Amino acid sequence: MDERTFKFKDKDYKESELSTSVVNWFILKQELLQSEIRHMAEIEKINVLKQYYDQSIEKGINGGDSKSKS
């Protein structure tokens, strides 16, 4: 089995060369990066929905939607 490595500032470090604290910090940083990616994906979905609703509002205001008014 290959030993896990971590990259920091363009240098690779073997897990066996690092303290437990440093390994944990690497793991926590990776989790944060994954969370950031998930949040960015959610923000992109929100932006798409906002654009859709803006277009729907504009169409509705300009009489393009024949549905009943509430």
C-alpha atoms as a printed R data frame, in Angstrom:
   type eleno elety resid chain resno       x      y       z
1  ATOM     1    CA   MET     A     1   0.000  0.000   0.000
2  ATOM     2    CA   ASP     A     2   1.322  3.427  -0.927
3  ATOM     3    CA   GLU     A     3   1.915  5.915   1.826
4  ATOM     4    CA   ARG     A     4  -0.318  8.949   1.842
5  ATOM     5    CA   THR     A     5   1.374 12.183   0.842
6  ATOM     6    CA   PHE     A     6   0.408 15.820   1.234
7  ATOM     7    CA   LYS     A     7   1.408 18.721  -0.982
8  ATOM     8    CA   PHE     A     8   2.223 22.100   0.499
9  ATOM     9    CA   LYS     A     9   3.816 24.990  -1.365
10 ATOM    10    CA   ASP     A    10   4.763 22.741  -4.302
11 ATOM    11    CA   LYS     A    11   6.502 20.190  -2.082
12 ATOM    12    CA   ASP     A    12   5.280 16.676  -1.273
13 ATOM    13    CA   TYR     A    13   5.448 15.357   2.272
14 ATOM    14    CA   LYS     A    14   5.023 11.744   3.342
15 ATOM    15    CA   GLU     A    15   2.601 11.203   6.175
16 ATOM    16    CA   SER     A    16   5.282  9.362   8.172
17 ATOM    17    CA   GLU     A    17   7.450 12.501   8.100
18 ATOM    18    CA   LEU     A    18   4.784 14.658   9.704
19 ATOM    19    CA   SER     A    19   3.423 14.973  13.207
20 ATOM    20    CA   THR     A    20  -0.127 13.888  13.922
21 ATOM    21    CA   SER     A    21  -1.137 17.531  14.346
22 ATOM    22    CA   VAL     A    22   0.195 18.511  10.941
23 ATOM    23    CA   VAL     A    23  -1.525 15.530   9.278
24 ATOM    24    CA   ASN     A    24  -4.787 16.549  10.974
25 ATOM    25    CA   TRP     A    25  -4.361 20.128   9.748
26 ATOM    26    CA   PHE     A    26  -3.896 18.867   6.199
27 ATOM    27    CA   ILE     A    27  -7.037 16.762   6.515
28 ATOM    28    CA   LEU     A    28  -9.019 19.678   7.952
29 ATOM    29    CA   LYS     A    29  -7.823 21.939   5.155
30 ATOM    30    CA   GLN     A    30  -8.917 19.356   2.558
31 ATOM    31    CA   GLU     A    31 -12.350 19.183   4.180
32 ATOM    32    CA   LEU     A    32 -12.608 22.979   4.049
33 ATOM    33    CA   LEU     A    33 -11.697 23.002   0.373
34 ATOM    34    CA   GLN     A    34 -14.347 20.362  -0.358
35 ATOM    35    CA   SER     A    35 -16.899 22.402   1.563
36 ATOM    36    CA   GLU     A    36 -15.926 25.502  -0.403
37 ATOM    37    CA   ILE     A    37 -16.476 23.650  -3.685
38 ATOM    38    CA   ARG     A    38 -19.923 22.452  -2.542
39 ATOM    39    CA   HIS     A    39 -20.852 26.008  -1.533
40 ATOM    40    CA   MET     A    40 -19.671 27.396  -4.863
41 ATOM    41    CA   ALA     A    41 -21.838 24.834  -6.676
42 ATOM    42    CA   GLU     A    42 -24.840 25.856  -4.564
43 ATOM    43    CA   ILE     A    43 -24.201 29.539  -5.294
44 ATOM    44    CA   GLU     A    44 -24.113 28.751  -9.019
45 ATOM    45    CA   LYS     A    45 -27.487 26.989  -8.702
46 ATOM    46    CA   ILE     A    46 -28.864 30.010  -6.832
47 ATOM    47    CA   ASN     A    47 -27.619 32.361  -9.557
48 ATOM    48    CA   VAL     A    48 -29.312 30.254 -12.248
49 ATOM    49    CA   LEU     A    49 -32.591 30.294 -10.312
50 ATOM    50    CA   LYS     A    50 -32.342 34.050  -9.698
51 ATOM    51    CA   GLN     A    51 -31.860 34.611 -13.422
52 ATOM    52    CA   TYR     A    52 -34.855 32.370 -14.204
53 ATOM    53    CA   TYR     A    53 -37.085 34.255 -11.746
54 ATOM    54    CA   ASP     A    54 -35.883 37.635 -13.023
55 ATOM    55    CA   GLN     A    55 -36.850 36.561 -16.548
56 ATOM    56    CA   SER     A    56 -40.199 35.237 -15.311
57 ATOM    57    CA   ILE     A    57 -40.919 38.478 -13.442
58 ATOM    58    CA   GLU     A    58 -40.025 40.554 -16.471
59 ATOM    59    CA   LYS     A    59 -42.198 38.387 -18.714
60 ATOM    60    CA   GLY     A    60 -45.071 38.609 -16.223
61 ATOM    61    CA   ILE     A    61 -44.789 42.370 -15.898
62 ATOM    62    CA   ASN     A    62 -44.762 42.813 -19.652
63 ATOM    63    CA   GLY     A    63 -47.878 40.677 -20.060
64 ATOM    64    CA   GLY     A    64 -46.142 37.610 -21.352
65 ATOM    65    CA   ASP     A    65 -47.689 35.341 -18.710
66 ATOM    66    CA   SER     A    66 -51.403 34.698 -19.130
67 ATOM    67    CA   LYS     A    67 -51.854 32.908 -15.802
68 ATOM    68    CA   SER     A    68 -54.353 34.320 -13.319
69 ATOM    69    CA   LYS     A    69 -53.231 37.098 -11.009
70 ATOM    70    CA   SER     A    70 -53.138 36.352  -7.285
